[in-house]
């Protein structure tokens, strides 16, 4: 079995190194690394499913994580992640998936007695190819080619969410103490309270991810960053909302599961951000944006939010219909709170034709309509109202809020320019 384990680790890694030497594109190599992380986390999830369904089991061996041999885990992730990404020019996606399925069908029965296959192992293989290999390939290939920005941001968000909220705590519990069992003991009201507490740091973090995409043209992955400096949305209040949200969620998970080592993981994340990621990010942004970034960094802190946003530059514009009762009420609400760098203009003066709902245009030209426009306007008030605006702009929430608004508050109506 030792020789089999060496081969399962060594051959895939040698193939990845050879493919990386053949494809020297920096974007492709960074995308291959991301696909490896996605495949590794996905294989860990697949293994947990296999343990509960009986698709396959491994013989007890040293060097295993939750009965999964680590060397097989790494080799498996290398095959399902970076290798086909680096060979994408000669292996189209359907061909790559077909070859991976064929390779597993041939080699998995040959891994006995290390690997014991259940009667439905081919069903597990299909789930793995569609649920792990396919997303890892899409993420890697789209990232290498810088295509399908919103789709790859969505895949990254799912990956980092699973990594933060399931994989890292599970590894910590396996190696030290703590357990998911305490979550199962929560009452319905306790679970609802926990979900609400988790939303507090999660909403700004998710809004920041979306801001990277829609205002910056990039992703949270350090080697696929925004192409423009992002200082709006949560970044008008906090310099690193994603890192702060991740640490807060780790601490909340530690509290609920009773894991002191997970508190240590959160502390290490802060230390890494301060000592490693922070200086690297500062150097990168300083070299790319110079005085604009320095000005923003002097006024926006990295770990504690401002109460009012810092929004320099051209003012944003919000168009509201003065003849609409709810719109007039909204205008009075905003005026009383002194929005920062926001000009409210009658919808009759909208310069681009007929405006059927409230409209918003940022100083950078970013535009929103309806509830999303109002949510953007809330970002010009204090942090509490901005948080509500970020919540309103989450996928699905915006649609639901717009349906309710159209049906019960202010239906769409034309406001023609005068």
C-alpha positions as CSV (number, residue, x, y, z in Angstrom):
1,X,0.0,0.0,0.0
2,X,2.9,2.3,0.6
3,X,4.0,2.1,-3.0
4,X,0.5,2.8,-4.2
5,X,0.3,5.9,-1.9
6,X,3.6,7.2,-3.3
7,X,2.4,6.8,-6.8
8,X,-1.0,8.4,-6.2
9,X,0.8,11.5,-4.8
10,X,3.9,11.6,-7.0
11,X,2.5,11.1,-10.4
12,X,-0.2,13.8,-10.3
13,X,2.2,16.3,-8.8
14,X,4.9,15.6,-11.4
15,X,2.3,16.0,-14.1
16,X,1.2,19.3,-12.6
17,X,4.8,20.5,-12.5
18,X,5.4,19.5,-16.1
19,X,2.2,21.2,-17.2
20,X,3.1,24.4,-15.3
21,X,6.5,24.4,-17.1
22,X,4.7,24.1,-20.4
23,X,2.2,26.9,-19.6
24,X,4.2,29.8,-18.2
25,X,1.3,32.2,-18.2
26,X,1.1,33.8,-14.7
27,X,-2.7,34.1,-14.8
28,X,-3.0,30.4,-15.7
29,X,-0.7,29.4,-12.8
30,X,-2.6,31.5,-10.3
31,X,-5.9,30.0,-11.6
32,X,-4.5,26.5,-11.3
33,X,-3.7,27.2,-7.7
34,X,-7.2,28.4,-7.1
35,X,-8.6,25.3,-8.8
36,X,-6.4,23.1,-6.6
37,X,-7.9,24.7,-3.5
38,X,-11.4,24.2,-4.9
39,X,-10.8,20.6,-5.7
40,X,-9.1,19.9,-2.4
41,X,-12.0,21.3,-0.4
42,X,-14.5,19.6,-2.7
43,X,-12.8,16.2,-2.3
44,X,-13.0,16.6,1.5
45,X,-16.8,17.3,1.2
46,X,-17.2,14.3,-1.2
47,X,-15.3,12.1,1.3
48,X,-17.8,13.1,4.0
49,X,-20.7,12.1,1.7
50,X,-19.0,8.9,0.9
51,X,-18.6,8.0,4.5
52,X,-22.4,8.5,5.1
53,X,-23.6,6.8,1.9
54,X,-21.1,3.9,1.6
55,X,-19.8,4.8,-1.8
56,X,-16.3,3.9,-0.8
57,X,-14.1,3.6,2.3
58,X,-10.4,3.6,2.9
59,X,-8.4,1.1,4.9
60,X,-7.0,2.4,8.3
61,X,-3.6,3.9,7.6
62,X,-1.2,6.5,9.1
63,X,-1.2,10.0,7.7
64,X,-5.0,10.2,7.2
65,X,-7.5,13.0,7.8
66,X,-10.8,11.7,8.9
67,X,-9.9,8.3,7.3
68,X,-8.9,10.0,4.0
69,X,-5.2,9.4,3.2
70,X,-3.6,12.8,2.8
71,X,-1.4,11.7,0.0
72,X,-4.3,10.4,-2.0
73,X,-6.2,13.6,-1.2
74,X,-3.5,15.8,-2.6
75,X,-3.0,13.7,-5.7
76,X,-6.8,13.5,-6.3
77,X,-7.1,17.3,-6.0
78,X,-4.2,17.8,-8.3
79,X,-5.8,15.7,-11.0
80,X,-9.3,17.3,-10.6
81,X,-8.0,20.8,-10.3
82,X,-4.8,22.3,-11.7
83,X,-3.7,19.7,-14.2
84,X,-6.6,20.1,-16.6
85,X,-6.6,23.9,-16.1
86,X,-2.9,24.1,-17.2
87,X,-3.7,21.8,-20.2
88,X,-6.9,23.7,-21.1
89,X,-5.5,24.6,-24.6
90,X,-5.3,20.9,-25.6
91,X,-8.0,19.5,-23.3
92,X,-11.5,21.1,-23.8
93,X,-13.6,20.8,-20.7
94,X,-15.9,17.9,-21.9
95,X,-12.8,15.9,-22.9
96,X,-11.0,16.7,-19.6
97,X,-14.0,15.5,-17.6
98,X,-14.4,12.4,-19.7
99,X,-10.7,11.6,-19.2
100,X,-11.0,12.1,-15.4
101,X,-14.0,9.9,-15.2
102,X,-12.3,7.2,-17.3
103,X,-9.1,7.4,-15.2
104,X,-11.0,7.0,-12.0
105,X,-13.1,4.1,-13.4
106,X,-9.8,2.3,-14.2
107,X,-7.7,3.1,-11.2
108,X,-10.1,3.1,-8.3
109,X,-10.9,-0.7,-8.4
110,X,-7.1,-1.2,-8.7
111,X,-6.4,0.6,-5.4
112,X,-7.7,-2.3,-3.3
113,X,-7.1,-3.0,-0.5
114,X,-6.4,0.6,0.3
115,X,-9.7,1.7,-1.2
116,X,-12.8,-0.4,-0.8
117,X,-15.6,0.4,-3.2
118,X,-19.3,0.1,-2.3
119,X,-22.0,-1.1,-4.7
120,X,-22.9,2.4,-5.7
121,X,-19.4,3.9,-6.0
122,X,-20.1,4.9,-9.6
123,X,-22.9,7.2,-8.4
124,X,-20.4,8.8,-6.0
125,X,-18.0,9.2,-8.9
126,X,-20.7,11.0,-10.9
127,X,-21.4,13.3,-8.0
128,X,-17.7,14.0,-7.6
129,X,-17.2,14.8,-11.3
130,X,-20.3,17.1,-11.5
131,X,-20.1,18.6,-8.0
132,X,-16.3,18.9,-7.5
133,X,-14.3,18.5,-10.7
134,X,-16.6,20.6,-12.9
135,X,-16.8,23.6,-10.6
136,X,-13.0,23.5,-10.0
137,X,-12.5,23.4,-13.7
138,X,-14.9,26.2,-14.5
139,X,-13.3,28.4,-11.8
140,X,-9.8,27.7,-13.0
141,X,-10.5,28.1,-16.7
142,X,-12.6,31.2,-16.3
143,X,-10.0,32.8,-14.0
144,X,-7.1,31.9,-16.4
145,X,-8.9,33.6,-19.3
146,X,-10.5,36.4,-17.1
147,X,-13.9,35.5,-18.4
148,X,-17.4,35.4,-16.9
149,X,-16.6,37.7,-14.0
150,X,-19.8,37.4,-12.1
151,X,-19.9,33.6,-12.4
152,X,-16.3,33.2,-11.1
153,X,-17.0,35.6,-8.3
154,X,-20.0,33.5,-7.3
155,X,-17.9,30.3,-7.4
156,X,-15.1,32.0,-5.4
157,X,-17.7,33.1,-2.8
158,X,-19.0,29.6,-2.5
159,X,-15.5,28.2,-2.2
160,X,-14.3,30.7,0.4
161,X,-17.6,30.3,2.4
162,X,-17.2,26.5,2.6
163,X,-13.5,26.9,3.4
164,X,-14.2,29.4,6.2
165,X,-17.4,28.1,7.7
166,X,-17.0,24.3,7.3
167,X,-13.5,23.1,6.3
168,X,-11.3,25.2,8.7
169,X,-13.5,24.5,11.7
170,X,-13.7,20.8,10.9
171,X,-9.9,20.5,10.6
172,X,-9.6,22.3,13.9
173,X,-12.1,20.1,15.6
174,X,-10.4,17.0,14.2
175,X,-6.9,18.0,15.4
176,X,-7.9,19.6,18.7
177,X,-11.2,20.0,20.4
178,X,-14.7,21.4,19.7
179,X,-17.5,19.8,17.8
180,X,-20.4,20.6,15.5
181,X,-22.7,18.6,17.9
182,X,-23.5,21.8,19.8
183,X,-25.1,23.3,16.7
184,X,-27.5,20.3,16.6
185,X,-28.5,21.0,20.2
186,X,-29.8,24.6,19.3
187,X,-33.5,25.3,19.5
188,X,-35.3,26.8,16.6
189,X,-35.2,30.2,18.2
190,X,-31.5,29.8,19.0
191,X,-30.7,28.8,15.4
192,X,-32.6,31.9,14.2
193,X,-30.7,34.1,16.6
194,X,-27.4,32.6,15.4
195,X,-28.3,33.2,11.8
196,X,-29.1,36.9,12.6
197,X,-25.8,37.3,14.4
198,X,-23.9,35.8,11.5
199,X,-25.6,38.2,9.1
200,X,-24.1,41.2,10.9
201,X,-20.5,40.5,9.7
202,X,-21.5,38.5,6.6
203,X,-23.5,41.2,4.9
204,X,-20.7,43.8,4.6
205,X,-18.3,41.0,3.5
206,X,-20.6,39.8,0.8
207,X,-21.3,43.4,-0.3
208,X,-17.6,44.0,-0.5
209,X,-17.2,41.0,-2.8
210,X,-20.0,42.3,-5.0
211,X,-18.4,45.8,-5.0
212,X,-15.1,44.3,-6.2
213,X,-17.0,42.8,-9.2
214,X,-19.4,45.6,-10.2
215,X,-17.3,48.6,-9.4
216,X,-13.7,47.2,-9.6
217,X,-14.0,44.6,-12.3
218,X,-12.2,41.9,-10.3
219,X,-12.5,39.3,-7.6
220,X,-11.4,38.7,-3.9
221,X,-8.7,36.3,-5.1
222,X,-5.3,38.1,-4.7
223,X,-4.1,37.1,-8.2
224,X,-7.4,38.1,-9.9
225,X,-7.9,41.5,-8.2
226,X,-10.1,44.5,-9.2
227,X,-8.8,46.5,-12.1
228,X,-9.9,49.8,-10.5
229,X,-9.5,51.1,-7.0
230,X,-12.6,50.3,-5.0
231,X,-13.5,52.9,-2.3
232,X,-17.3,52.7,-2.4
233,X,-19.8,50.4,-0.7
234,X,-18.3,48.9,2.5
235,X,-14.9,50.3,1.5
236,X,-16.1,53.8,2.2
237,X,-16.4,52.7,5.9
238,X,-13.8,49.9,6.3
239,X,-10.5,49.1,4.5
240,X,-10.8,45.3,4.8
241,X,-14.5,44.3,5.2
242,X,-13.9,40.8,3.9
243,X,-11.1,40.0,6.3
244,X,-12.9,41.6,9.2
245,X,-16.1,39.6,8.4
246,X,-14.2,36.4,8.1
247,X,-12.6,36.9,11.5
248,X,-15.9,37.8,13.1
249,X,-17.5,34.7,11.7
250,X,-14.7,32.5,12.9
251,X,-15.1,33.9,16.4
252,X,-18.9,33.4,16.3
253,X,-18.3,29.7,15.2
254,X,-15.8,29.3,18.0
255,X,-18.3,30.6,20.5
256,X,-21.1,28.4,19.3
257,X,-19.0,25.2,19.1
258,X,-16.9,25.9,22.2
259,X,-13.6,25.6,20.4
260,X,-10.8,27.7,21.9
261,X,-8.3,26.6,19.2
262,X,-10.7,28.2,16.6
263,X,-10.3,31.5,18.5
264,X,-6.6,31.0,18.0
265,X,-7.2,30.6,14.2
266,X,-9.0,33.9,14.2
267,X,-6.1,35.5,16.0
268,X,-3.7,34.0,13.5
269,X,-5.9,35.4,10.7
270,X,-5.6,38.9,12.2
271,X,-1.9,38.5,12.7
272,X,-1.5,37.4,9.1
273,X,-3.5,40.3,7.8
274,X,-1.5,42.8,9.8
275,X,2.0,41.4,9.3
276,X,1.8,39.8,5.8
277,X,-1.3,40.5,3.7
278,X,-1.6,44.2,4.8
279,X,1.9,45.2,3.8
280,X,1.7,43.3,0.6
281,X,-1.6,44.9,-0.3
282,X,-0.3,48.3,0.7
283,X,2.7,47.9,-1.6
284,X,0.5,46.7,-4.5
285,X,-2.1,49.5,-4.2
286,X,0.5,52.2,-3.6
287,X,2.3,51.2,-6.8
288,X,-1.0,51.1,-8.8
289,X,-2.9,54.0,-7.5
290,X,-0.5,56.2,-5.6
291,X,-2.0,59.3,-3.9
292,X,-5.6,58.1,-4.4
293,X,-5.0,55.0,-2.3
294,X,-2.9,56.9,0.3
295,X,-5.7,59.4,0.8
296,X,-8.3,56.7,1.3
297,X,-6.1,54.7,3.6
298,X,-5.4,57.7,5.8
299,X,-9.2,58.1,6.4
300,X,-10.5,54.6,6.4
301,X,-9.3,52.1,9.1
302,X,-8.6,48.4,8.4
303,X,-10.3,46.8,11.4
304,X,-12.9,49.2,12.8
305,X,-15.4,51.0,10.5
306,X,-16.1,54.7,10.3
307,X,-19.5,55.8,11.3
308,X,-20.0,58.1,8.3
309,X,-18.6,57.2,4.9
310,X,-15.5,58.7,3.2
311,X,-16.6,59.4,-0.4
312,X,-14.4,61.9,-2.1
313,X,-14.6,62.9,-5.8
314,X,-17.6,63.6,-8.0
315,X,-20.9,63.4,-6.0
316,X,-23.4,60.6,-6.7
317,X,-26.9,61.5,-8.0
318,X,-30.2,60.1,-6.8
319,X,-33.3,60.9,-9.0
320,X,-36.6,60.7,-7.2
321,X,-40.1,61.6,-8.5
322,X,-41.4,64.7,-6.5
323,X,-45.0,63.8,-7.5
324,X,-44.8,60.4,-5.8
325,X,-45.7,60.3,-2.1
326,X,-43.3,57.6,-1.0
327,X,-40.5,59.1,-3.1
328,X,-41.1,62.5,-1.5
329,X,-41.0,60.9,2.0
330,X,-37.8,59.1,1.1
331,X,-36.3,62.4,0.0
332,X,-37.2,64.1,3.3
333,X,-35.8,61.1,5.2
334,X,-32.5,61.4,3.4
335,X,-32.3,65.2,3.6
336,X,-32.7,65.1,7.4
337,X,-29.7,62.7,7.7
338,X,-27.3,64.8,5.7
339,X,-26.1,62.3,3.1
340,X,-22.4,62.4,2.3
341,X,-21.6,63.5,-1.3
342,X,-25.1,62.7,-2.6
343,X,-27.2,65.1,-4.7
344,X,-30.9,64.4,-4.8
345,X,-32.5,65.6,-8.1
346,X,-36.2,65.5,-9.3
347,X,-36.9,62.6,-11.6
348,X,-38.3,65.1,-14.1
349,X,-34.7,66.3,-14.8
350,X,-33.5,62.8,-15.6
351,X,-31.3,63.3,-18.7
352,X,-31.6,59.9,-20.3
353,X,-35.2,59.5,-21.2
354,X,-38.1,58.1,-19.2
355,X,-37.4,57.1,-15.6
356,X,-39.9,54.5,-14.3
357,X,-38.3,54.0,-10.9
358,X,-35.8,55.8,-8.7
359,X,-32.4,56.1,-10.3
360,X,-28.9,56.3,-8.9
361,X,-25.6,57.2,-10.6
362,X,-22.3,57.1,-8.8
363,X,-19.4,59.5,-9.5
364,X,-17.7,56.7,-11.4
365,X,-20.8,56.2,-13.7
366,X,-22.1,53.2,-11.9
367,X,-26.0,53.1,-12.2
368,X,-28.8,51.4,-10.3
369,X,-32.6,51.5,-10.5
370,X,-35.5,51.1,-8.1
371,X,-34.8,49.5,-4.7
372,X,-31.1,49.1,-5.6
373,X,-30.9,52.8,-6.2
374,X,-32.4,53.5,-2.8
375,X,-30.0,51.0,-1.3
376,X,-27.1,52.8,-2.8
377,X,-28.4,56.1,-1.4
378,X,-28.4,54.5,2.1
379,X,-24.6,54.0,1.7
380,X,-24.2,57.8,1.9
381,X,-25.7,57.9,5.5
382,X,-24.1,56.3,8.5
383,X,-22.9,52.7,8.9
384,X,-26.2,51.3,10.2
385,X,-28.3,52.6,7.3
386,X,-25.5,51.5,4.9
387,X,-25.7,47.9,6.4
388,X,-29.4,47.9,5.5
389,X,-28.6,49.0,2.0
390,X,-26.0,46.2,1.6
391,X,-28.6,43.7,2.8
392,X,-31.1,45.1,0.3
393,X,-28.6,44.6,-2.6
394,X,-27.9,40.9,-1.8
395,X,-28.9,38.6,-4.7
396,X,-32.5,37.6,-4.3
397,X,-33.2,40.2,-1.6
398,X,-33.2,43.0,-4.2
399,X,-35.7,41.2,-6.4
400,X,-38.0,40.4,-3.5
401,X,-37.8,44.0,-2.2
402,X,-38.6,45.3,-5.6
403,X,-41.6,43.1,-6.1
404,X,-43.0,44.2,-2.7
405,X,-42.3,47.9,-3.5
406,X,-43.9,47.7,-6.9
407,X,-47.0,45.9,-5.5
408,X,-47.5,47.8,-2.2
409,X,-45.5,51.0,-2.0
410,X,-44.7,52.8,-5.3
411,X,-45.5,51.0,-8.5
412,X,-43.4,51.9,-11.6
413,X,-44.5,55.1,-13.3
414,X,-43.0,57.3,-15.9
415,X,-41.3,60.5,-14.9
416,X,-40.7,62.3,-18.1
417,X,-38.0,65.0,-18.4
418,X,-39.3,68.5,-18.4
